[in-house]
Amino acid sequence: MKWPRRTDPDPATAVQANGPGSGAATIASGDGAIAINTQGAPFLGVASTGANATIVQVPQAELRPPAEVDAPPGLVGLPARHVAFAGRTRELRLLDAALDGMGVAVVQTLHGLGGVGKSTLAAHWARTHAGTDNPIWWIAADSQASLDAGLAALAAALQPALAQLPAGQLTERAVQWLATHTGWLLILDNVDNIGDIAPLLARAATGRVLITSRRSSGWHDIATPIPLNVLAPQDSLKLMTHTLAQGGTRTFGLDGAAELCEELGHLPLAVEQAGAYIAESGITVRAYLRLLADHPADMYLEAGEGHDSERTIARIWRITLDRVADTPLAGQILRTLAWYAPADIPRTLLDPLSTPVAVQRATRRLIAYSMITTSGDGLAVHRLVQAVARTADPQDPHRQDDDITAAFHCATALLRSAFPALEPATWPVWRSLLPHIDALTGRIPPEAVTPDAAVVLNGAGLFLNSQGQSGRATAYLERALDVRVRILGADHHKALASRNNLAGAYESAGDLGRAIPLYEQTVRDSTKVQGEDHRDTLICRNNLASAYYKADLDQAIRLFEQTLNDMSRVLGDDDVDTLVCRNNLAGAYSSAGDLGRAIPLYEQNLNSAVRTLGEDHAETIAYRYNLASTHREAGNLSPAIQLFEQSLNDMERLWGEDNSNTIACRDALAITHYAADNLGLAIRLFQRNLESRERLCGDDHPDTLASRNNLAGAYESAGALDLADYLYERTLRDAMRTVGEEHPLTRTVAANLRSIRHPRDVGGP
């Protein structure tokens, strides 16, 4: 079992206490104990930190297969309307021809230079289909993290009550929904790695997808590409005119507009930025041209030849920042935002920079000059503007090296201060921050590693590990450990915590070859630095024993025994960490077949938990379930039934009848009644679970198949052979189709079916 414990004072740093029995138990086979799982697997739905546990509770009515979920009418998730839209007649016709066929599954790609207007065109075209397609959903897909976050947001929009589910579950529900519905339109914006979206397109092949990307190649097997070039001169001028008119500029102020559009390379973003500046400042177009002429930087001189959007935008960026120089915070904000992902930057990240009025004034001025835009409830900065803002130029007063370095440190500190506690209720916040963590940590200069950067890396790693993404988690935690060793030293308590967290991620990934040596090193170093009786040292020893449990049970038992004695002596018999270790030792005894020592330890833990945590605490319920499971394993069916019944009543009362953990406990009770020949009770419980799993998971889910197999076994034992034969045969047919002929579940059901048709064999759940 696993309980995380904080030993690092940083808000997002936790030392995880991992133990036997973690992960999902296969209740249908009669083994295993309830797990407290820090990876967020909803076995008990419990994430516990010390004595506090948070339980994810989802309304029963919302837990139905995605195929049965209807989209709310008029569900549209698009960027803010782009009023000043010009040209693109040909491209709009191409999109209409390719994507307008109702019921047709098709993928189309707009590709071209950054800032050329791909996203604007896609949003404009998609908006014309509001009322025809539902939902219409926009996803920033510049990275796997952004894609997953967008899919998770879609799942939450389809069913807001599920917003607190782990990110991985929300993402999967969104993909399942898309795969089982038609009539939807998905826009994947700024795809960089085609491999990121290929799995989604392979599964969600029943609707329409419009992709925007800078990439011009690699689409032949995925989508029909439409190249997007700069605007035609007349359309560029029209866009400039629209932008100026929105700002109240009079017609006689348009002199020189065509010349300015040419100077800007007819790049839509640059044209709009220039028009916004002119309108906001009240100067003429000719005056703006003179400003450009007064700043003859090399990048500007090359813009006319190659229409290089980044260099053109850099010129506009400097002129605009000159205009808002009387608001220094505006430049600081722009340089800070440059380190995050381009879209959906939470406004709250900026709150610590100054007073609310000052921050609002600075962001409002940047928005007025189109340097940043709104993105839902957050902010967005064009990625080319970001690239310029992160690049030092000694000739540009707004991009001095010291200012850019300071902006990186500011962005890191702001992100670090925004980290909430690591618990299920805050997972939506973590998901919103993760794209920005990815962006910032991917750009950390080697010389800019700081304690704040280490906290950001460590926090991201712990969150990803809580979501079951151990591969990504280890990458972050390895970097966090490296940073802390370099700046704090290998023996610093934060470095020790990082080493322990990394070992936990390796263990979660099943890599005991790296986890165990790292745990051993952490125990040695913590003993040397903090002493053998320090809480951190004791927790690290418990974690090491947990890893041994999976590799060398005898060694694990010896270390658990030693650690439990020391925890009882130092921390007390009722301390939460002592309870964890005692529970882990009991689980190890049970795995070794020494039930005579396991049961008293489980009983002691249950009594301590009731006394210190209360009857309704998640850990108390877990300890009671573990005791029940061990009694059943020992053949003590009467006390096992009583304990399972109390656990089931508590789970139904606290978490609901269809909670996944409640269903697992109901299975355990049914199996115990079956073993006690209480076949009527067993059948009723198995039937309830089968109905729940069919409703929640679908007819073909492996859990549903296992429930149907269990029910068939109970009917067989009760003498209802025809019904048992029918259920076994149906389950076998479904299992062969869904999980394959060689899957253990398929083999078990096949053996049970043979047993009913050949009575010399043994059947049952």
PyMOL commands that set and color helices and strands:
alter all, ss='L'
color gray80, all
select helices_A, chain A and resi 27-29+60-62+66-68+89-99+118-127+144-158+160-162+167-179+194-203+233-246+251-254+257-263+268-281+285-293+298-306+309-323+328-337+347-353+356-368+383-389+401-417+424-441+446-448+451-466+470-488+493-508+512-530+535-549+553-570+576-591+595-612+618-633+637-655+660-675+679-697+702-717+721-738+744-757
alter helices_A, ss='H'
color red, helices_A
select strands_A, chain A and resi 3-5+15-17+46-49+52-55+76-77+106-112+136-140+185-189+208-213+224-228+345-346+373-375+378-380
alter strands_A, ss='S'
color yellow, strands_A
deselect
rebuild
show_as cartoon
